[in-house]
Amino acid sequence: MSRRCAVTGAAPSFGNAVSHSHRRTRRRWNPNLQRHRYRVAGERRFVTLTLTAKALRTVDRKGIDRVVAELRARGVRL
């Protein structure tokens, strides 16, 4: 499973961890990914999506049917 949101496309970002003595080592910030299973009424089936917490709110606002249609228009296979 890639660490990428299906709706927003959020991926890990990279930077430096800076210690008290200012030594720098590389680190990464992972997105807050959640696996969520939605029932798509128009297709009479369930779809499991890997989403960030922000994308979960987007699906609540737009509705799962509209989000699935946008994903299909982008060429995402569900």
C-alpha positions in Angstrom: 0.0 0.0 0.0 1.5 3.3 -1.0 1.3 6.1 1.5 -0.8 8.3 -0.8 -4.3 9.6 -0.3 -6.7 8.5 -3.1 -8.7 11.8 -3.1 -6.2 14.6 -2.2 -3.0 12.9 -3.4 -1.2 13.7 -0.2 2.1 11.9 0.1 4.9 12.0 2.7 7.0 15.1 2.9 10.6 15.2 3.8 12.8 17.4 5.8 15.4 17.5 8.6 15.1 16.6 12.3 17.1 19.1 14.1 18.4 18.1 17.6 19.2 20.4 20.5 22.8 20.6 19.3 21.5 21.5 15.8 22.7 18.2 14.2 20.4 17.5 11.2 19.2 14.1 10.1 16.6 13.3 7.4 13.1 12.5 8.5 9.7 12.2 6.9 6.2 13.4 7.8 3.6 10.8 6.9 0.0 11.8 6.0 -2.7 10.7 8.5 -4.0 7.8 6.3 -7.2 5.9 7.2 -8.7 2.9 5.4 -12.4 3.4 5.1 -15.1 1.3 3.5 -18.0 3.0 1.8 -21.1 1.6 0.3 -21.7 3.0 -3.2 -25.5 2.8 -3.7 -25.4 3.5 -7.4 -23.2 0.5 -8.1 -24.6 -1.8 -5.3 -21.1 -2.6 -3.9 -18.6 -1.5 -1.3 -15.4 0.5 -2.1 -12.4 0.6 0.2 -10.4 3.8 0.0 -7.2 4.9 1.7 -7.8 8.5 2.7 -6.4 11.3 4.8 -8.4 12.7 7.6 -9.0 15.8 5.5 -10.3 13.6 2.6 -12.7 11.9 5.0 -14.3 15.3 5.6 -14.3 16.0 1.9 -16.2 12.7 1.2 -18.7 13.6 4.0 -19.3 17.0 2.3 -19.5 16.0 -1.3 -20.9 12.5 -1.0 -19.3 9.2 -1.9 -21.0 9.0 -5.3 -19.5 12.3 -6.5 -16.1 11.5 -5.1 -16.1 8.1 -6.9 -17.1 9.8 -10.1 -14.2 12.2 -9.8 -11.8 9.4 -9.2 -13.0 7.5 -12.2 -12.7 10.6 -14.3 -9.0 10.8 -13.2 -8.5 7.2 -14.3 -8.3 5.7 -10.8 -9.4 2.0 -10.8 -11.7 1.1 -7.9 
